[in-house]
Amino acid sequence: MEAELAGHYQVVQYLGGGGFGQTFLAQDNHLPGQPLCVVKQLKPMTREPRELEIAKRLFDREAETLYRLGSHDQIPRLLAHFEQDQEFYLVQEYIPGQTLDREIRPEKPLSESVVIEILLDVLQVLAFVHQERVIHRDIKPSNLIRRSSDNRIILIDFGAVKEVSSQTVLATEQMHRTIAIGSPGYTPSEQSGAFPRFSSDIYALGVVAMQALSGLRPIDLPLDPETGEMSCTAFSDQMPVTPGFAAILNKMVRFDHRLRYKNAAEALQALRLFLNSGEYQESQSQIITVPFPDSPSVKTEAIEPNSRLPTQASSTEPLKFNLPGEVRKRLERLVAEVVGPIAPLLLELALEEAQTSQALVEHLSANVPKERRSQFQQQADEILWAIGATQPQNQSSVTDPPPSVPSSMPIPSSMPIARTIITPQPVITPQFLKQCEVELARSIGPIAAMLIQHILSENPYLSPIELVDALIQHIPDSKAAEAFRQRLIALL
């Protein structure tokens, strides 16, 4: 492999490879700032002139397809394609982020709401792909990237391109459609038999969803003893699934392709209907409740006189992440202000991987845009300092108690300390919530309902204006956010 390709792509890192070729991270030396890009090298399995010519035509055609698909925000743009030394190269946009195989891991099942969020995101981009008459053919967690900048899921590594290197088994170019591309465990029978369909992608995505829900590898997913097929029923004892959602997943992974959803648009429609159904709303209400008390109430919790304040722990010791519930909620809310409804999952992953409080903050900060990172880190430090896990910035030592209240000094009875919790008069009505959902869905799609429920579950006593202000943080376009705010404020 040459260190520089096409005269200006400088290879900086090997990313992976297999029988079809190799993938590299490279710099484009012809552009200002030498931006990173991904270079895919495709090696034909023959040097025969006739078959190389077929491979060249096939490569050009698939490159044109990738150029077209790259117009979608959740598919990497194809920047260039070229041939060098009888090998073919694709240059694609580099997407900072991590693949979903970091989130979907054995024995680490994800919640139903998180899996629904993943499905919604992938089905929307896959519907575009199918509309363009393209079958991906290799959907799996490692081909789905959660983009760092906005946590949207990016679809990569279209299987059709791999035909360029494997087409030598063909007698004619017209037979190239019979090549079986895919990954074990995610490939349905018709695709293994070299007859892929749009519903083949639906099968693979259904397997990904079941894998995420169960914490099992695809090959370990149990079969329904009555039907002999994969089914949510087979692992419902370990991970209960709402019946309506289970029915959608079961249909996605049917062995007979004629019994599946025909394409991503059909599956997406079914999922949206479920999310708007009474069954889904009822299942969520059992988890998330939004109380509307009749009148304001005041609850005071006094700290007993002569009690001692706890001494802060050292930040250098490994942290056992049994965070108090309120501290965890505050961290989650802080992350959600920046990244949106995926915050619970990101926090869970950070808690699993970090060994110290500093590492925890660093893990979380990696998902925050650079311009907000410093402020985020300071706020996270302050939250953790409250339990002695770390210290806020500008403090000399976390082991030193605040100078105004020494850790060894008892609180005299003449200095009562109390925390007053005021529950505001409720003004939010179900009608207003529904209008919020409708208006928000115009900007961020069907995940609007889940976002509203999540915000209210963490802050059940928000006023209508506070709710609106919280929601506009998740609308990326500033003009759309202001229009959203004006429309809803007008209803009050």
C-alpha positions in Angstrom: 0.0 0.0 0.0 1.5 3.3 -1.1 1.8 6.1 1.5 0.1 8.5 -0.9 -2.7 7.8 -3.3 -3.7 9.7 -6.4 -1.0 12.2 -5.6 -2.7 13.8 -2.6 -4.4 11.3 -0.3 -1.8 10.7 2.5 -2.6 7.5 4.4 -2.3 8.0 8.2 -4.0 4.9 9.7 -5.1 1.4 8.8 -8.7 0.9 9.8 -9.4 -2.6 8.8 -9.8 -5.0 5.9 -10.8 -8.4 4.6 -11.2 -10.4 1.4 -12.7 -7.5 -0.5 -10.0 -5.0 0.3 -8.8 -2.6 2.9 -9.9 0.7 4.5 -7.6 3.6 5.6 -7.9 6.9 7.3 -6.1 9.5 5.1 -5.5 13.2 4.8 -6.3 15.2 1.6 -3.2 17.2 1.1 -4.8 19.3 -1.7 -7.3 20.9 0.6 -6.8 23.6 3.2 -6.3 22.1 6.6 -5.7 18.7 5.2 -9.1 17.3 6.2 -9.4 13.6 7.1 -11.2 11.2 4.8 -11.8 7.5 4.5 -10.2 5.6 1.6 -11.5 2.2 0.6 -9.3 0.0 -1.5 -11.1 -2.7 -3.6 -9.0 -5.5 -5.0 -10.3 -7.4 -8.0 -9.6 -11.1 -7.7 -8.3 -11.4 -11.2 -6.0 -9.6 -13.6 -7.7 -10.9 -16.7 -8.3 -7.9 -19.0 -11.9 -8.8 -19.8 -13.0 -9.3 -16.2 -11.1 -6.2 -15.1 -13.1 -4.2 -17.7 -16.3 -5.6 -16.2 -15.1 -4.7 -12.7 -14.3 -1.2 -13.9 -17.8 -0.6 -15.3 -19.3 -2.1 -12.2 -17.1 0.1 -10.0 -18.1 3.3 -11.9 -21.7 2.4 -11.6 -21.6 1.8 -7.9 -19.6 5.0 -7.4 -22.4 6.9 -9.2 -24.9 5.3 -6.8 -22.8 6.4 -3.8 -22.5 9.9 -5.1 -26.3 10.0 -5.4 -26.9 8.5 -1.9 -24.4 10.9 -0.3 -26.9 13.7 -0.7 -28.6 12.4 2.4 -27.3 13.8 5.7 -27.0 10.3 7.2 -24.8 8.8 4.5 -21.2 9.7 4.1 -20.5 11.8 0.9 -18.4 10.2 -1.8 -15.6 12.7 -2.4 -13.8 10.9 -5.2 -13.2 7.5 -6.9 -10.3 6.4 -9.0 -8.3 3.5 -10.3 -4.6 3.0 -9.5 -2.4 0.0 -10.4 -5.4 -2.1 -11.4 -7.0 -1.5 -8.0 -10.1 0.7 -7.3 -10.4 3.3 -4.6 -13.3 5.2 -3.0 -12.7 8.3 -1.0 -15.5 9.1 1.4 -16.3 11.7 4.0 -14.9 10.9 7.5 -17.6 10.7 10.2 -16.3 11.3 13.8 -18.2 9.0 16.1 -18.4 5.4 17.2 -20.1 2.4 15.7 -23.1 0.9 17.4 -21.2 -2.3 18.3 -19.9 -0.1 21.1 -23.5 0.4 22.4 -25.0 -3.0 21.5 -22.9 -5.4 23.4 -23.3 -9.0 24.8 -25.1 -9.1 28.1 -25.8 -5.4 28.0 -29.4 -5.2 26.9 -30.7 -1.7 26.0 -34.1 -0.4 27.0 -37.1 -0.5 24.6 -37.1 3.3 24.2 -33.5 3.4 23.2 -34.0 0.6 20.7 -37.0 2.4 19.2 -34.9 5.6 18.9 -32.2 3.6 17.0 -34.9 2.0 14.7 -36.5 5.3 13.9 -33.2 6.9 13.0 -32.0 4.0 10.8 -35.4 3.4 9.1 -35.6 7.0 8.0 -32.3 6.9 6.2 -33.0 3.4 4.9 -36.3 4.5 3.5 -34.3 7.1 1.4 -31.9 4.3 0.2 -34.8 2.0 -0.8 -36.5 4.9 -2.6 -33.4 5.3 -4.6 -33.8 1.6 -5.6 -30.7 0.5 -3.6 -30.4 -2.4 -1.2 -27.7 -2.0 1.4 -27.2 -5.7 2.0 -24.8 -5.4 5.0 -26.7 -3.8 7.9 -25.1 -4.6 11.3 -24.0 -2.6 14.3 -20.5 -2.0 13.0 -21.9 -0.4 9.8 -23.9 2.1 11.8 -22.0 5.1 13.3 -23.4 7.4 15.9 -22.1 10.8 14.8 -20.4 12.7 17.6 -21.7 16.1 16.5 -25.5 15.4 16.8 -25.8 11.7 17.8 -27.6 10.8 14.5 -27.0 7.4 13.1 -25.0 7.2 9.9 -25.3 4.3 7.5 -22.0 3.2 6.0 -20.3 0.4 4.0 -22.9 -0.5 1.3 -22.5 -4.1 0.4 -23.0 -3.6 -3.4 -19.5 -2.0 -3.7 -17.9 -5.3 -2.6 -19.1 -6.9 -5.8 -16.3 -5.0 -7.6 -13.7 -7.3 -6.0 -15.7 -10.6 -6.1 -17.3 -10.4 -9.6 -14.7 -12.8 -11.1 -17.0 -15.7 -10.4 -19.3 -14.3 -13.1 -19.5 -15.2 -16.7 -21.2 -11.9 -17.7 -21.8 -8.5 -16.1 -25.6 -9.1 -16.1 -25.1 -11.9 -13.6 -23.5 -9.7 -10.9 -26.8 -9.5 -9.0 -26.4 -13.1 -7.9 -23.4 -12.5 -5.6 -24.2 -13.2 -2.0 -23.0 -10.3 0.2 -23.7 -9.9 3.9 -22.6 -10.8 7.4 -23.4 -14.1 9.3 -26.3 -13.7 11.6 -27.8 -10.7 9.8 -28.2 -12.2 6.4 -31.7 -13.7 5.5 -32.1 -16.8 3.5 -33.0 -15.2 0.2 -29.9 -13.0 0.3 -27.7 -16.0 1.2 -29.2 -17.6 -1.9 -28.1 -14.5 -3.9 -31.5 -13.0 -4.4 -31.5 -9.9 -2.0 -34.6 -7.7 -1.7 -35.5 -4.5 0.1 -37.0 -6.7 2.8 -33.5 -8.3 3.3 -32.4 -5.0 4.9 -35.5 -5.1 7.1 -34.5 -8.5 8.3 -31.0 -7.4 9.2 -32.2 -4.3 11.0 -34.7 -6.4 13.0 -31.9 -8.7 14.1 -29.9 -5.7 15.3 -32.9 -4.5 17.3 -33.5 -7.9 18.9 -29.8 -8.1 19.6 -29.9 -4.7 21.4 -33.0 -5.7 23.4 -31.8 -9.1 24.5 -28.1 -8.5 25.0 -27.5 -11.7 22.9 -25.5 -12.2 19.8 -27.5 -12.9 16.6 -26.4 -16.6 16.6 -27.6 -16.9 20.2 -31.1 -15.5 19.7 -33.5 -18.2 20.7 -36.3 -19.4 18.4 -39.9 -19.5 19.2 -40.7 -23.2 19.9 -44.1 -22.9 18.3 -43.0 -21.2 15.0 -39.3 -22.1 14.8 -38.5 -18.5 14.0 -36.8 -15.7 15.8 -39.3 -13.9 18.1 -39.3 -11.5 21.0 -41.4 -14.1 22.8 -38.4 -16.3 23.1 -36.5 -13.9 25.4 -39.5 -12.0 26.9 -38.8 -13.5 30.4 -35.4 -11.7 30.5 -36.5 -8.6 28.7 -40.3 -7.9 28.4 -41.2 -6.0 25.2 -44.5 -4.1 24.6 -46.6 -6.5 22.5 -47.2 -4.0 19.7 -43.4 -3.4 19.3 -42.7 -7.1 19.6 -45.1 -7.7 16.7 -43.2 -5.2 14.6 -39.8 -6.8 15.3 -41.2 -10.3 14.8 -42.5 -9.3 11.3 -39.2 -7.7 10.4 -37.3 -11.1 10.9 -39.7 -13.5 9.4 -38.0 -16.3 7.5 -40.2 -15.9 4.4 -39.5 -12.5 2.9 -43.1 -12.2 1.7 -44.3 -12.0 5.3 -41.9 -9.1 6.2 -42.4 -5.4 5.6 -41.6 -4.9 1.9 -39.3 -1.9 2.5 -38.1 0.6 5.1 -41.0 3.0 4.4 -43.5 0.4 5.3 -41.7 -0.6 8.4 -41.3 3.0 9.4 -45.0 3.6 9.0 -45.8 0.6 11.2 -43.4 1.9 13.9 -44.9 5.4 13.8 -48.5 4.0 14.1 -47.4 2.0 17.1 -45.8 5.1 18.8 -49.1 7.0 18.4 -51.1 4.0 19.6 -52.9 3.9 23.0 -50.9 0.7 23.8 -47.5 2.5 23.5 -48.8 5.6 25.4 -50.1 3.3 28.2 -46.8 1.4 28.4 -44.9 4.6 28.8 -47.3 6.0 31.4 -46.5 3.0 33.6 -42.9 4.2 33.6 -43.2 8.0 33.3 -45.8 9.9 35.2 -46.4 13.7 35.0 -48.2 14.7 38.2 -50.5 17.7 38.2 -51.2 18.5 41.9 -54.2 20.6 42.7 -52.3 23.3 44.5 -48.8 24.4 45.4 -47.2 22.5 48.2 -44.2 23.3 50.3 -42.0 20.5 51.7 -39.2 21.3 54.1 -36.5 18.9 55.1 -34.4 20.2 58.0 -31.0 19.0 58.8 -30.7 18.0 62.4 -28.7 20.4 64.7 -25.4 19.2 65.9 -25.0 16.9 62.9 -21.7 16.8 61.1 -21.1 17.4 57.4 -19.5 14.5 55.5 -15.9 14.8 54.7 -15.2 15.0 50.9 -13.5 12.0 49.3 -10.3 12.1 47.3 -10.8 12.5 43.6 -7.7 10.4 42.9 -9.4 7.2 44.2 -11.3 5.0 41.8 -14.9 5.9 41.9 -17.6 3.3 42.6 -20.4 4.6 40.4 -23.3 4.0 42.7 -24.3 7.6 42.2 -27.2 8.8 44.2 -30.3 9.0 42.1 -30.6 12.8 42.2 -26.9 13.2 41.2 -27.4 10.8 38.3 -30.5 12.6 37.2 -28.7 15.9 37.3 -25.8 14.5 35.2 -28.3 13.0 32.7 -30.2 16.3 32.4 -26.9 18.2 31.8 -25.9 15.7 29.0 -29.5 15.9 27.5 -29.2 19.7 27.2 -26.4 19.1 24.7 -27.1 15.8 23.0 -30.8 15.3 23.4 -32.8 12.1 24.3 -29.8 9.7 23.8 -28.3 11.1 27.1 -29.3 8.2 29.3 -27.5 5.7 27.0 -24.4 7.9 26.8 -24.3 8.3 30.6 -24.7 4.5 31.1 -21.8 3.8 28.7 -19.6 6.4 30.4 -20.3 4.9 33.8 -19.3 1.5 32.6 -16.0 2.6 31.1 -14.8 5.3 33.4 -12.7 4.4 36.5 -12.4 7.8 38.0 -14.6 10.9 38.2 -12.2 12.7 35.9 -12.5 9.9 33.3 -16.3 10.0 33.6 -16.4 13.7 32.8 -13.9 13.2 29.9 -16.1 10.3 28.5 -19.2 12.5 28.6 -17.3 15.6 27.2 -16.4 13.6 24.1 -20.0 13.9 23.0 -20.2 17.6 23.5 -19.3 20.2 20.7 -16.0 21.8 21.3 -17.5 25.3 21.8 -19.5 24.1 24.7 -17.1 21.5 26.2 -15.4 23.8 28.7 -18.7 25.0 30.2 -20.0 21.4 30.3 -17.0 20.1 32.1 -17.2 22.7 34.8 -21.0 22.0 35.3 -20.3 18.3 35.5 -17.5 18.8 38.0 -19.8 20.8 40.2 -22.5 18.1 40.1 -20.0 15.4 41.1 -18.4 17.6 43.7 -21.7 17.6 45.6 -21.1 14.0 46.6 -17.3 14.3 47.0 -16.5 12.6 43.7 -14.6 15.5 42.2 -14.1 19.2 42.7 -15.5 22.1 40.7 -13.0 24.1 38.7 -11.2 26.9 40.5 -11.3 25.0 43.9 -8.0 24.5 45.5 -8.6 21.0 46.8 -11.6 18.7 46.9 -10.4 17.3 50.2 -10.7 20.7 51.8 -14.2 21.5 53.0 -15.7 24.9 52.1 -14.0 27.5 54.4 -17.3 28.8 55.7 -18.3 25.3 57.1 -15.4 23.2 58.4 -16.0 19.5 58.1 -15.3 18.9 61.8 -17.5 21.7 63.0 -21.0 20.7 64.4 -23.9 22.7 63.2 -25.1 24.7 66.2 -28.8 24.6 67.0 -29.0 28.4 66.5 -28.2 27.9 62.8 -30.9 25.7 61.4 -30.4 24.7 57.8 -33.3 23.7 55.6 -34.0 22.7 52.0 -37.3 24.1 50.7 -38.9 22.3 47.8 -41.7 24.3 46.2 -44.1 22.6 43.8 -45.4 25.2 41.4 -49.1 25.6 40.4 -49.6 23.3 37.4 -50.6 25.0 34.2 -49.5 22.4 31.6 -52.6 20.6 30.2 -52.7 17.4 28.1 -53.9 19.6 25.1 -50.8 21.8 25.4 -48.5 18.7 25.6 -50.1 17.3 22.5 -49.6 20.5 20.7 -45.9 20.6 21.8 -45.5 17.1 20.3 -47.1 18.0 17.0 -45.0 21.2 16.6 -41.8 19.6 17.8 -42.3 16.6 15.4 -42.1 19.1 12.5 -38.4 19.7 13.4 -37.1 16.5 14.8 -39.6 13.8 13.6 -41.4 11.1 15.6 -38.9 11.0 18.4 -40.6 14.2 19.7 -43.1 12.3 21.9 -40.3 10.4 23.7 -38.2 13.6 24.1 -41.1 15.4 25.8 -41.9 12.4 28.1 -38.2 12.2 29.0 -37.9 15.9 29.9 -41.1 15.8 32.0 -40.1 12.6 33.8 -37.0 14.4 35.0 -38.7 17.8 35.6 -42.4 17.0 36.3 -43.1 20.5 37.7 -42.0 22.6 34.7 -44.1 25.5 33.7 -45.3 25.6 30.1 -42.7 28.3 29.2 -39.9 26.3 30.9 -41.0 23.2 28.9 -40.9 25.1 25.7 -37.4 26.5 26.5 -36.2 23.0 27.3 -37.6 21.6 24.0 -36.0 24.3 21.8 -32.6 23.2 22.9 -33.1 20.1 20.8 -34.1 22.0 17.6 -30.8 22.4 15.6 -32.1 25.3 13.4 -32.3 28.5 15.4 -35.0 30.0 13.2 -37.1 26.9 13.5 -36.5 26.9 17.2 -37.7 30.5 17.6 -40.8 29.9 15.4 -41.6 26.8 17.5 -41.4 28.9 20.7 -43.6 31.7 19.3 -46.3 29.3 18.1 -46.5 27.6 21.5 -46.3 30.7 23.6 -49.2 32.1 21.6 -51.3 29.2 23.0 -50.8 30.2 26.6 
